[in-house]
Amino acid sequence: MTISAPTLQDFEAVNDVLASAFGNTGEVELVQGLRTDDAMAAEFIDCRNGVPVGHIAFSPLSGGVDLFALAPLAVRPDWQRQGVGTGLVHHGLDHGRRAGWKGIYVLGNPAYYRRFGFSQAKAKGVDSPYAGDHFMAMELVENGLDDVTGPLRHAAIFQQLEGDV
């Protein structure tokens, strides 16, 4: 397992990971849009035998300082349930802590993301179009989300692609 930031040479393989993991091109367009709009705070790939098999992306959220969205997390189907996604999430959380991020929000399967420390309770109190049972947050610094209330918005590309992703 080698986790690193992707290079330009990896982008096509990342597109393949995203399309195969989600069965459509919505997440490919999302990641490309985040890059184009300079809204990609961090992204990482997990390479096995020199080939990307997993990808994770983080983008800034408006409505708070040092708050980020984890989206998307993708693992090629033939590599799922082998620790690729777990490794990428841990790597991304460690990166966020080192960078001084206050918190990360995610829209996803609660059973999966709770094991990393995400909780629905931490996401309560914010106004987000994604609010609900699958919207969760995690503090990366103590009390980092205590003052977060009101509107919280993902990068514009999320709304542009909302029907696709």
TIGUTI-744823 format. One line per 4 residues: number of its first residue (from 1); their letters; for each residue x, y, z of C-alpha. Coordinates in nm, 3 decimals, padded with zeros to 5 digits. Example, Ala and Ser with C-alpha at 12.3 -4.5 7.8 and 13.67 -1.06 7.14 Angstrom:
BEGIN
1 = AS = 01.230/-00.450/00.780  01.367/-00.106/00.714
END
This chain:
BEGIN
1 = MTIS = 00.000/00.000/00.000  00.131/00.340/-00.101  -00.084/00.644/-00.021  00.016/00.972/-00.182
5 = APTL = -00.122/01.275/-00.360  -00.202/01.199/-00.724  00.001/01.352/-01.003  -00.130/01.464/-01.341
9 = QDFE = -00.024/01.124/-01.474  -00.259/00.955/-01.223  -00.573/01.151/-01.310  -00.697/00.913/-01.581
13 = AVND = -00.652/00.613/-01.352  -00.834/00.805/-01.075  -01.122/00.861/-01.319  -01.131/00.485/-01.376
17 = VLAS = -01.139/00.419/-00.999  -01.427/00.665/-00.953  -01.632/00.538/-01.249  -01.588/00.172/-01.154
21 = AFGN = -01.665/00.232/-00.785  -01.983/00.430/-00.848  -02.095/00.283/-01.180  -02.132/00.627/-01.341
25 = TGEV = -01.933/00.939/-01.423  -02.089/01.175/-01.166  -01.799/01.146/-00.922  -01.547/01.179/-01.207
29 = ELVQ = -01.711/01.511/-01.296  -01.717/01.609/-00.927  -01.344/01.550/-00.877  -01.255/01.719/-01.205
33 = GLRT = -01.475/02.015/-01.108  -01.312/02.045/-00.766  -00.971/02.056/-00.934  -01.082/02.302/-01.203
37 = DDAM = -01.252/02.533/-00.951  -00.947/02.523/-00.721  -01.175/02.372/-00.455  -00.968/02.061/-00.386
41 = AAEF = -00.814/02.100/-00.041  -00.648/01.757/-00.051  -00.675/01.432/-00.240  -00.497/01.102/-00.202
45 = IDCR = -00.468/00.775/-00.389  -00.379/00.426/-00.273  -00.160/00.251/-00.528  -00.107/-00.121/-00.544
49 = NGVP = 00.163/-00.242/-00.782  00.189/00.116/-00.910  -00.180/00.139/-01.004  -00.435/00.355/-00.818
53 = VGHI = -00.706/00.138/-00.663  -00.859/00.395/-00.426  -00.912/00.771/-00.405  -01.030/01.020/-00.144
57 = AFSP = -01.100/01.392/-00.180  -01.152/01.682/00.062  -01.291/02.024/-00.024  -01.350/02.336/00.186
61 = LSGG = -01.697/02.414/00.318  -01.830/02.768/00.329  -02.000/02.885/00.645  -01.716/02.793/00.878
65 = VDLF = -01.343/02.832/00.916  -01.123/02.528/00.855  -01.418/02.297/00.785  -01.397/02.042/00.505
69 = ALAP = -01.609/01.788/00.321  -01.492/01.433/00.262  -01.626/01.341/-00.080  -01.591/01.124/-00.266
73 = LAVR = -01.424/00.814/-00.128  -01.387/00.549/-00.396  -01.231/00.204/-00.416  -01.225/-00.014/-00.725
77 = PDWQ = -01.475/-00.298/-00.676  -01.205/-00.567/-00.698  -01.019/-00.397/-00.410  -01.315/-00.328/-00.179
81 = RQGV = -01.325/-00.486/00.168  -00.946/-00.510/00.173  -00.865/-00.201/00.382  -00.809/00.044/00.097
85 = GTGL = -01.089/00.282/00.197  -01.001/00.257/00.567  -00.639/00.344/00.493  -00.739/00.641/00.281
89 = VHHG = -00.979/00.777/00.545  -00.717/00.746/00.820  -00.455/00.912/00.598  -00.695/01.196/00.516
93 = LDHG = -00.789/01.250/00.882  -00.421/01.258/00.979  -00.354/01.511/00.703  -00.640/01.728/00.829
97 = RRAG = -00.510/01.718/01.186  -00.160/01.817/01.073  -00.308/02.098/00.860  -00.508/02.234/01.156
101 = WKGI = -00.854/02.160/01.017  -01.127/02.197/01.281  -01.362/01.937/01.140  -01.475/01.722/00.851
105 = YVLG = -01.830/01.655/00.731  -01.934/01.353/00.528  -02.249/01.223/00.365  -02.237/00.846/00.375
109 = NPAY = -02.316/00.517/00.542  -02.328/00.575/00.919  -02.215/00.220/00.996  -01.900/00.276/00.788
113 = YRRF = -01.808/00.629/00.899  -01.890/00.593/01.272  -01.590/00.366/01.316  -01.363/00.661/01.232
117 = GFSQ = -01.537/00.889/01.483  -01.795/01.060/01.262  -02.132/01.120/01.425  -02.471/01.254/01.329
121 = AKAK = -02.487/01.445/01.659  -02.181/01.653/01.562  -02.353/01.751/01.235  -02.674/01.871/01.402
125 = GVDS = -02.736/02.243/01.414  -02.604/02.325/01.069  -02.818/02.414/00.773  -02.704/02.189/00.488
129 = PYAG = -02.890/02.051/00.189  -02.740/01.716/00.290  -02.863/01.723/00.651  -03.026/01.399/00.761
133 = DHFM = -02.943/01.053/00.892  -02.643/01.010/00.660  -02.486/01.352/00.726  -02.211/01.327/00.987
137 = AMEL = -01.920/01.528/01.122  -01.599/01.471/01.310  -01.391/01.715/01.512  -01.021/01.710/01.440
141 = VENG = -00.941/01.949/01.725  -01.110/01.951/02.063  -01.434/02.154/02.051  -01.363/02.231/01.685
145 = LDDV = -01.731/02.213/01.590  -01.882/02.374/01.900  -01.946/02.710/01.733  -02.056/02.574/01.394
149 = TGPL = -02.419/02.663/01.327  -02.623/02.804/01.042  -02.560/02.749/00.673  -02.282/02.516/00.568
153 = RHAA = -02.227/02.475/00.194  -02.018/02.242/-00.017  -01.824/02.369/-00.320  -02.042/02.491/-00.607
157 = IFQQ = -01.971/02.183/-00.821  -02.171/01.971/-00.574  -02.488/02.169/-00.649  -02.419/02.165/-01.024
161 = LEGD = -02.398/01.786/-01.023  -02.650/01.717/-00.745  -02.873/01.500/-00.963  -02.575/01.293/-01.078
165 = V = -02.386/01.226/-00.753
END
